[in-house]
Amino acid sequence: MADYVWAYIQLWGDDTEFKVPEGWEIVEMDESNFGEYSPSVEHLINSTGKIWLFEGTLKFIRRRPDELEQSMSNLKDSDGSFYIQSMFETVLATNDLGGVQLEPMDTTRPQTKPNHIWKWGKKNKDKTVLIEGTGRTLHTAGQQTGEGSRIVASGDGSYHAITFMFVKVEDDKFFVCGTSYYGRQTVLTINEGSDPPTVAMKDPAPSDSEMRKRQLWTITPYDQHLKLVETPQLESYEEKGWRLATYDEVVA
């Protein structure tokens, strides 16, 4: 089951039938066989999601990964770092106030902006989360959970941290899908007209819509490990693949 890419689809509002994306298949589950599949899917939903599954309003879907998707999956296993790059020549970054925004990619090597670099982490009962180079985790602002939720970053291990996964939708482009603790799944979206560009979690847009371009991302692995240490002055050098920089926190 580890050879599959997993996601789920759900009935919302007046929906009467499941819309299965092309190339995916529904895997029927109920209380009798959920234990067989739980290692592959349990991280995608919480107890509320299980209720929806057993009530028949949520179904899991799967498909075989291609070579690019497999390399993205390997990042989780290798503790690799990566950029999350938009279609507008900018990358996902954090700022000093805990906000999340888009900035031009830092192309220096070793790079000087750890807040541009992301990696996978685990929090709150093995929830798969995104952590940036200074140790801050992506989560929703306040009590927001559904469509339109504003995204912020902090180092406090917030209960509102979102479970993320990359879902390939076309060529080398991905949705950055997030599941809140209520089980609602949305995708990372650039807010229209914001300056600097900010992001929120929104429902996937139709492929021919203007919003769709603001929901597509490429994942670019970073070719060096990142290590942050406290030093009196900024000190950057390459030694055994590590980058040292001045920051308030010590993050291995």
N, C-alpha and C positions, 0 to 999 in steps of 0.2 A: 504493500500500500504506500510505501515511501516513494515509489516510482511515479506517483501521480501528483498533479497540482490540484488542490482542493479549494472549493469556495462554496457559497450557498446562495440560494435564491429564496425569495420570500414573497408572500402575498401581502400587499398593502392596500388599505382603503377598500375600493370597490373591485380590486382584482379578483378574477374568478379562475384564472389558470396561470400556471407557472410559465415564465418565458425563459427557455433554456438557450443560452448563447451557442452560436455555431461551434461545433467541435467539442462540446461538452456533453456528458451523459449524466442523468440522474441516478444516484445510488439510493435505492429505497432502504430506509432505516426505521426501526421502531424500538420499543423497549427490549424486544427479544434479541436483537442483533447489534444494538448500539455499542455494546462493549467491544465487539470485534473491530469496529472502525474508530473507536474513540481516540486511540493514539494519533490518528491522522487528522481528526477534525475537532477534538474537544477544545483546542485552543482558540477556535473561531467563535465560540458562543459561550454564554454563561448559563446559569440555571434557568433563566427566563427563556433563552433560546431553545433549551431542551424541551420546555413545555410546548413551545410553538412547533417543534419538530414532531413531538408525539401527538399534537392536535392536528397535524397535517398542513399547517400554514407555512412551514419552512422545510426545504429539502436541500440536501447536500448534492453538489455536482463535482465531477472530476474529469480530467483529461491528462493525456501524456504530455510531459514537458518537452520542449524542443531544446536545442543545445544552449541557446541564450538563457532560457529560463533555468536550466540546470546550473549554469554558472552563477546566476543570481541566488539560487538556493544554496550553493556551496559557500557563499559569503557568510551565511549563518553558522556553518560548521567550522569555518576557518578563522572566525573572529576578524574578518577583513573589514577595512574601512572603505567608504565610497562617497561619491557625490550624488545628489538627487537633482538632476538638471532639467530645467523647463525647456519648452519650445522657443523661448525668447532669449537664449544665450545668457541665462542667469541660473543660479543654483539656490537651493533651499538653505537658509542660514538663520541663525538666531542673533538677537541684539542684546545689549547690556541690560535692558529692562525686562527681559524674559519674553519678548515678542518673537514672532517667526515671520520672516520676510524673504524676498528674493534679492540677491546681490550678484554682481558680476563675479565670475569664478576667479579665484586667486590662482594664477598659473605658475607662480614661483615654486622652485624645488630646492630644499624642502619648503613646503608651503607655510605661510605665516598667519593663516586664519583658521584655527581649529574649529571655529563655529561653522565652517562650511563642510566639515567632514562628519559622516554618520556611520554608525555601526549598529548591529542588532544587540539587544540585551534582554534580560528576563527580570520581571518585577511582578509582585502581587500574584503568587501562585502560578509561576511560570508563564505569565502573560508576555507575549513577544512584542517588545517595544522598540522604538527608534531612539537612540541616544547620540547626541552630537559630541564633538571633540572635547568640550569642557565638562562633560558629564551630565548635561541636562536632558530630560526626557520630554518627548512630545505628549501633550495631553490637552483636553478641552478646557476652556476657560469657565470657571465657576461651576454651575450645575448644568451647563449645556451638554446635550447628548445627541440630538438629532440633526437633521438637515440644516446647514448653515452654521453649525457650531464653530466658534472661533478657536484657533489653535494657538497655544502658548507653550513655553518650555521652562522647566524648573528642575532643580536637583533634589526635590523633596520626596520623590517616589510617590507622587500623587495617586490617589485612588482613581482619578479620572484618566490615568494614562491609557492610551488607546492601543489595542492589539492591531498591528499593521501586517500587511503582506503585499508583495508586488504581483500584480496580475497583468500578464501581457495581453494587449488588445490589438496591436498592429505593428508589423515590422519589428523595430527595436524599441517600441514605445510601451510604457506600462501605466496602468492605474496604480496609485499608491492607496490601497484600500485600507480603511480603518474600521474596526468594530468597537463600539462603545460598550460599557458594561451592561447596558440594557439589551445588547444584541443587535442594535441597528447598524447596518453597514453602509458607509458612504465613502466618497473618494476625495483625496486632497485636491483642492481647486484654488487657483489664483483668483483673488477678488478683482472684479473689474473696476478700473479707475482709481485704485489705491496708489498712493505715492509716499514712501516706497511700496512696491507690490507686497501685499500680505496674502495669507491663505486661510481657508476655512474648509470644513468638511461638507460636501454637498452630494446630492444624488447624481449618478452618472448621467451625462447629457447624451442626446442622440448623436450619432456619428457625423451628421451633416450640420450640426449646430455650431455657432461661434464659441459657445462655452467649452465644447469638447477640446479645443486646442489648449485651453487653460487647465485641462485635467490630465494631459499627457506628459509623461516624464521619461527620461532615459537615466539609466543607472550606470555610472562610470566608476569602476574600482579605483581606489587610490593606491599608488604603487609603493607607499612607504608606511610603516607602522607609525603611530602617533603617540607620543608620550609627553605629558605635561608635568613640569616640576616648578616649584617656587624658586626663583632666582632674583637677585637684586636688579639685574638688567636683562633686557631681551638678549638671548643667546641662542642662535640657530646654527646647527651644524649637522652633518651626516656622520653617524657612527653606528655601524651594525644595523643600519636601516631605521634608526630612531631619530625623531625630531624633538628637540627640547625647546620650550618656550616659556615665557613668563605668564602665569595665570594665577588666579586666586585659589584654585583648587588643585589638589594633586590627584591626577587620574591616570591609572596605569593603562 
